[in-house]
C-alpha cells in the first residue's frame, strides 16, 4: 500500500495539523538534527532550480491589489504561507521573480531576507525544527504583467481587458513568492482588490465580495490541493456568468464584458462534457469548473485549475474544433491537476491523457477527420505510430523529454500524441474494460497528490494483476517504439517527412 502523503506522515509522528492541509513533496521528514539551509531547487531533471527543499507548503493566502483600471500596471501583494519543515532549517528559499518585498515575517516575527536571482532567501530569527509547522508572511512585493508574446504566451500576462495567468510550467513565481514546483501542492485562498468597474476572479469557489470606497474586494478558496503553476487569477473588465450546476459541480464562465454576447455561447458544451468525463474517469475532483477567455491570439489553451483559459485563437474556432480542445482542458482537471506530475519529465501523464480524451470527444461528435486528417482514431494512431521513432529521436522518449530550454521542447508533440499512443498500446494490451478501470483508479488513488510515471506503471500492474513494467517501460522510456499489440503490420515510416503534421493542444 502506498503511503506518501504528508498528512499521514505527520499524523504518524503525533503532529496535529489544521483541516484542509495538502500533500507535498515525496521526501520524508528528516530526523531532528543540526539546522541547515533548505536547498535552492528540488533537483527536477528539467528544472533543477525550480521549487525549494526543506519544507512542505500546506496553504497559500494570497492578497493582490490592482490600483487602477490599467492592464499594464504593477500589482502589489502580500502572501502568507503555512508550511511544515521537513528538516531542521536554519534558512529556506521561496521562488520569486518580482520586486521587493518590503518585509518578511516567520511566525509573526521579522526575519532577515536577501534576493539571489529568482530566489528569496529567508533566515528566521529562530531555526525551525524538523516536523514543525510554521507561517512565513511576505509583505509588499510587486509584479508587473508582461505584454503577450504571440509565439509563446506565458506568465503574468496583459490582455486588452485586464490580466491573466499562464504559468505552466514555471512562471507563477513571476507574480508571487512560492514553492513553484508541482510536487508541492497546497490549498489556496486568493483575494483580489480592484477598482469599481473591474472584477477579480481566481481558481476555486467565490467565498465573498464586498464593495466600497470605489473598490471591489473578492475572495476565492481552492480547498483541494493545487500546484502553483495551475493557479488562475484574472482581473479586469470581465463578467462572470453562472450556468446550471452539474450535480454538485458549480459551473461558471468568465469573459471580457465587451465580448460576452459573442463568447458565452461557445462554452455551452461544458456541462455535457463534465457528465461525460465523470462517467469515464470518476467524480469531478473539485467544486467548480468553467472557462476564461482572453482576447489575445497566441494559440494558447491551458488547464488552470477549475478555470481553463482559452485565447482568441480557440474562441474563433467552430464547435467541431473547439469542443475537442475543451474536452482536453477539462480532462486535465483529473489528469494533471488533481493528479499532478511528480516532476516535469512526467508531463506525458498530463498531456497524453488529455489528448486521449480530446480524441474520444472528437470521435463522439464525428469530428476526428476534421481535427486530425485521419478518418478514425485507429487510423490516426497508425499514423502516430509511423512517426513515433522520429519523434523519440528528436524530442526524447515519451516520459523523458530531452530538454525544457524552450516551451516547445517540454510541450513537444511526443508527450501529447506519443503519450496517447502509449495509452492506446496499453489498452490493446489489457483490453478496454481493464484500461478504463485503471483510468478511474489512477484518478482516485492519487487524487490530490503528485505522482510519477513509475507510480503509473506500478498501479497498472496492481490493477491488472500482471507485470506490466517491462511493457510500459519500453513504451514510455524506450528510444525505439515497441511493436503495437494487435497490429503486427504497423511499422515506422521510412520517410516521416512525407507524413503531414498533427495539430496539438497545450
Buried (B, 14 or more C-beta within 10 A) or exposed (E): EEEBBBBEBBEEEEBEBEEBBBBBBBBEBBEEEEBBBBBBBBEBEBBEBBBBBBBBBBBBBBBBBBEEBBBEBBBBBBBBBBBBBBBBBBBBBBBBBBEBBEBBBBBEEEBEBEEEEBBBBBBBEEBBBBBBBBBBBBBEBBBBBBEBEEEBBBBBBBBBBBBBBBBBBBBBBBBBBBBBBBBBBBBBBBBBBBBEEBBBBBBBBBEEEEEEEEBBBBBBBBBBBBBBBBBBBBBBBBBBBEBEBBEEBBBBBBBBBBBBEEBBEBBEBBBEBBEBBBEBBBBBBBBBBBBBBBBBBBBBBBBBBBBBBBBBBBBEBEBEBBBBBBBBBBBBBBBBBBBBBBBBBBBBBBBBBBBBBBBBBBBBBEBBEEBBBBEEBEBBBBBBBBBBBBBBBEBBBBBBBBEBEEBEBBBBBBBBBBBBBBBBBBBBBBEEEBBBBBBBBBBBBBBBBBBBBBBBBBBBBBBBEEEBEEBBBBBBBBEEBBEBBEBEEBBBBEEBEEBEEBEBBB
